Amino acid sequence: MRGLYLDCFSGISGDMLLGALVDLGVEPAHLRSQLKKLRVSGYTLSAARVNRSGLAGTKVDVALTAARQPERRLKDIARIVQASRLSSEVRRRAMSAFETLVEAEARVHRVSRDKVHLHEVGAVDAIVDIVGAMIGLERLGWPRVVCSPLHVGRGMVTMEHGTFPVPGPATAEILKGKPCYATHVEGELVTPTGAALAATLAADFGPLPPMRVRAIGYGAGTRDPPDRPNVVRVVLGSQTVAKAAGRPSVGEDPAVRDLVVMEANLDDLTPELVADAVQALLSAGSLDVWTTPTQMKKGRPGILLSVLCEPDAQDRLRSVFFETTSTFGVRSYRVERAELARRTVSVDLPDGSVRVKVGLLGGRVVSATPEHDDVAAVAARAGRPVRHVYEEATAAARTAWLAATER
């Protein structure tokens, strides 16, 4: 699986992420051509190599040709984005980021999101940053994004509505439930746009996951402080798995997580649109999505569409429910999920290598599931039935783990 790690040791903003994607290899010409599909004018986009405290990176600038920007609400931005000829996935993910911003502002000002006036967020440069980031990620093949804990800075910051503590009120709302920290560094390091992009894109937060690194990009901020490189680093690669070696841990118990189930009853949505909704919910960060046949009022056959997700993903996924289905209501309730400890091992078969996900209970293998794509590739090369290779890989994984624990 292709992965992208956001290393936010000096915070993150929209233009920093866009610069990092260009530094990875996303062509500025491609960004410009795709951004022309938006009915937005009055700006120029440029990219230049810069140095920030000894690190070379790329600085993307969105220069405005009009001094005053129109005041936009969410519906105005939605009209701009949805009327474009950009791909449906770029439009959907961009709107998810904007909705995250609007919902945060609505909570800060204690108003409905329809009444939120977007100043900095509604400006052309913010629209270009968010939509441009989605265009760049699409160019990279929509990698799975993991984000580091966010360095937010400290002190005070002046915005449209006044001077506020760092992180700003909207940024603080967006980062609820996300790992973040402050050091001696003064100033706003994570902007609302940067926070919304990180929160919307990241499937997980934490340290750099195991991956085979292919490329590294640095996106530069405007300032060049002497005490740190003012950049966001992005690491592009593919997930790697290690062969079972040494003596594994044998005392692992199931981990229990607090999760949320969201669901809606549907009786007037065609099967094709149900499938599209399932895919949209998975792409928006659901842990699992499933459908169940059910009977609705007046004896109508219907479908129960259900989602399992992290608690902080509810707002984002609720929007996807309303946008992609005909439902007028979404139910949510808390659940606990017990999860087996799991490891991925690579087993060498006579005809090739297969990755196998191993589930452990007290150190015993209670589940072993081969990666189907690996199995199918080995079977095709060897001219063998997929089922035979699957069973061979399962047995080999169990044997390999048992041998490792007995050493």
N, C-alpha and C positions, 0 to 999 in steps of 0.2 A: 504494500500500500504506500502511495506517495504521501509524504508528510511535510509540514512546514512549521518550524518553531519560531515563535516571536520572543526574542530575548530583550525584554524591556528594562534593562539595567539603568537606563537614563530616561525612562518614561516612553510615551508614544503619543503621536498626533497623526492626523490624517495625512498631512504632507510628508511626514517622516516615513510612514508605511508605504506610501506611493513611491517615495524615493528608493526605499529598500527593494521594492519589487522591480523597479527599473534597473537597480544595481544588480539584481539577479539575472537580468536578461530580457525583461519585458520591454519591447521597443517603444520609445516615446512616440514614434510615428503611428504605431498601432493604437496607442492610447488616444492620440489626437483624432484618428479616423473614426474610432468607435464613439468617442465623446461627441463628435459632430452629429451623432444620431439623436442626441438630446436637443431639444429646442431651447437652448441656452446660449446666449452670446455675451459679448462684453468682457472677454478675457483672452489671455494667451497662456499656453502651457509650455514651460521650458524645463530642461534638465541639464545640470552641469556637475562635473566632478569637483568636490571640495575636500578640505581637510579639517577634521575636528579633533584637536588635541592629539595629533599623531596618527589618527585613523582616516584613511581615504574612504569617501562614500559619495553618494549621489544626492544632490539637493534638487528637489522638484519645486518649482515656483508657479503659482497661478496668479498672474498679474492682471489686475482688473483695469479695464479701460473706462469704466464709469465710476465716479467717486461715490455715488449713493446707490445702495442696493435696495430693491423692493422688499417690503416686509411680507414674508410668506408664512402660511400655515401648512399643516401636514397635507391637507387636501390639494394645495397648490403644488407642492413638491410631488405628490402622487400623480397629479395630472401631467407634470413634466416627464416623470420617469415612465409612466405607463403609456404615454403617447409616443415614446421613442421606438426605434426599430432595434433596440438592444435585445439580446436573448432573454427568454422568460426567466432563466435562473439569475442572471445579472440583475434584472428588474426586481425579482422577488427578494434577493438578499440585500440589495440596496435599500428597499423599502423597510425591511426588517431592522436595519441599522437606524434609519430615520425614526421608525416607530419607537425604538428603544430610547432615542433622544427625547422624543416628544413625551413619552410616558414619564421619564425622569423629570422633565420640566413641569409637567402637570402635578406630580407629587410635591415638588418643591413649592409651587405657588398655590397648591390646594384648589385647582380648577380642573374642569374636564379637559381632556386632551384636544377636543375640538376648539377650545378657546385659547390654546397656547399659540402665541406669536413667536415665530422663530426669527431671531436676529442674526447672531453669528452663524447659527446652524442653517438658516434659510438663505444665506449668502451664496453667491455663485461659487466661491472657492471651496466652501464646505460640500456643496453638491458635487463638484468635480472630484474632490478628495474621496468621497464615499463611493460614488459610481466608478471612478477610476480604479479604486482598490479592487472592486468586484471584477472589473474588466481584466485587471492584472492577474487575479487569482484564476479566472476562467482561462486565461492564456497559459497558466501553469498546470491546467488540468484539474482544478478544484482539489488541491491537496487537503488532507485532514490537518487542521490547525490546532496546535497546542501552544499555550502562552505561559510565559514565566510569571511569577508574582510581579506585580506592577509597582515600580518605584514612583511614588506620586509627588514627592517634594514636600515643602512646608512653607509657611509664611502667609502672605496675602496676595490676592490677584484682583486686578480691576477688570470688570466686564461691562456689558451694556447696562446692566441694572445697578451697578455699584461696585464696591470693593468687598471681597469675601475671603474667608480663610481657604487655604489650599488643603485638600482638593476642593474645587468649586462645588457648590451645592448640587448641580446636575451630575457632575462627575462622581460625587460621593454616592448619589442615588444609584447610578448605573453600576458602580462597583460593589454594591451590597452583595455579600456572599462570595466575593472574589478575593483571592489573596493579594494583599498590597502592603506596602511598608514605606516609611520615611526615614531619611538620614539627616545629616547636617545640611544637605543641599537646599538652598533657598530657591523658591520659585515654583511655578506650575509646570510640572513635568508631564502629567497626563491631562490632555484636553478632553472636553466632552466628546468631540468627534473620535479621538483616539480611543477613549474608553468604550464608546458604542461599537466601534469596529472590533476591538478585542473581545468584548462580551458577546457580540453577535457571531463572530467567526470561530471562536475557540471552542473546540469540543471538550477540552480539558485544560486545567491550569496546573503547573508544576514544573519540575526540572526537565531538562532536555531528555526526551524519551530515547530508547535505543533506536538508532537509525544509521544507515550507511549514507554519509553526507555526500551530496553531489555538488552543491554550490552554496555560497554564503554571500549575502548582500547587506550593505549598510546604508540606511536612509538617514540623512542629516537633518537636524533642526536648524533654525535660523541663527541661534546664539552659538558662540564658540567659547565656553568657559574654560579657564586654565586647569581646573581640577578634575575634569572627566571628559571623555568623548561624548558629545551631545548627539548621539545616534541611536537608532533602534537597529538591532542586528536580526536578520532573518536567516534561518538555516533550512535549506531545501534538501530532502533526501528520501530514502525509502526505508521502511521499517525493516530491521534485521532481527533474526532469531538465532539464539545460540544452541549448539548441539548440547545434549545432556552430558555433563562432564562433572567429575568430582562427586562429592556426597551431597545430595540435595537435603533441604530442610524437611524433616519428617513430622513435625508437630503442629501442622497448620490446621486451624479450625475455620469454619465458614465465617466470613465477614458479613455483618448485618448493616444494611444501608437504609436510610430514610428516603423514600422516593414518593412520587405522586403519580396516580393514574388519572388521566383526563379522558372523557368519553362524550360522545354525542350519538343520538339516535337519528338515522336517516331513512326516509321512505320515498324520497323524490329525487334521488341522484342516480344518474346512469352508472353502470359498472365502470365504464371508461373513466369517468370523473372521479369515482371512488379510488381507482388505481392511481390517478394523478395526485389526489389528496394524500394517499399513503406515502408516495414518493416525496412530496413536499414536506410532510411532517418528519420523515427520516432525515431529509437534507437539512432541516432546521434544528437538528440536534436531539431528536428523540432517541431514547435508548432502545425502544422497541415499539412497533405499531402493528395492530392486528384488527381483523374484522370478524364479527360473529353474526350469523343469520338470526333474526329476531322477528317477532310479530308485533306490529304497532296497532294503533287504534283503528277501528272499523275493519279489523282483520287483515290489514295490509301487511304484506311481507316487507321487512326492512332490514337494515344493517346497523349493528352497533360498532362504531369506529372508536377504537381505544388506543391510548398512547401511554407509555411508561416513560417518565422523564425525571430529571433532577428538579428539586423544588424551585430553583432560581430560573428555570427555563419556561415556567408556566405562562408568563406574559407573552413571550415570543410565540409559543406554540398555540396559545389561545387565538392570536391574530391569524395564524395559518389556518386553523379550523374555520374561522369566519370567512376568510378570503377564498378558500378552496372548496368549501362545501356549502350546502343550503341550510345548515342548521341555524337556529335562532338562540341556542343556548349550549353551553359546554359545562359539564359537571367535573368536579375535581375532588379527589379524596387521597389522604395520606396512606401509604402502605410501607411495610418493611420487606426488604428482599435479602434473603440469606444467599451469599455467593460463595461457591467453592473457590479455594485457592487454585490458581491456574498458572500453568507454564506452557510455553510453546517450545517444542523440541523439533529438531530436524533429523529425520531418519533416512539412512541410505539404503535404498532397495536395489536389486540387481539392475533395474531399468532406469533408475534416477532417484532424486532426492525429493522427499515430501515433508512438508511442515505439518505437525500434529499438535492440536491444543489438548493439553492434559489437565483434567480436573482432579484435585487432591482433597482427600478427607482424612485428617490425621496421618498424612504422609502416604496413604494408600491411593493408588490410581483407581478412581471410581468412574471416570469418563475419559475417553480418548476419541477426539474428532479430527480426522484428517482435513486439511485444506482442500476443498473440492477442486479448485482450479489446478493445484499441483497434481492431484490424483488424475484428473482428466488429461493433463499434458503428458504425464508419464504413460498412461494407458494408450494415448494416441501414438506416441513414439514407438511403443512396444507392440502395438496391434493387439492389445489385450482388453478384456472387458473392464470397464471402470470399477465395477463391484469387486472384482478380484484384487485389483490394486488397492482399493479402499480397505478391504479386510486385511491385506498383507501389511499395510502401513499402520493400522490400528494395533495389530499384534506386535509389530516391531517396536512401536512406541512403548507399549506396556513392558516388553522385555527389556528395553534399554533403560527405562526408569527403575525397574526392579534391580537390574544389575548394578546401577549407579548407587542405589541405597544400600546395597549389601557390601559395597567395597569398604 
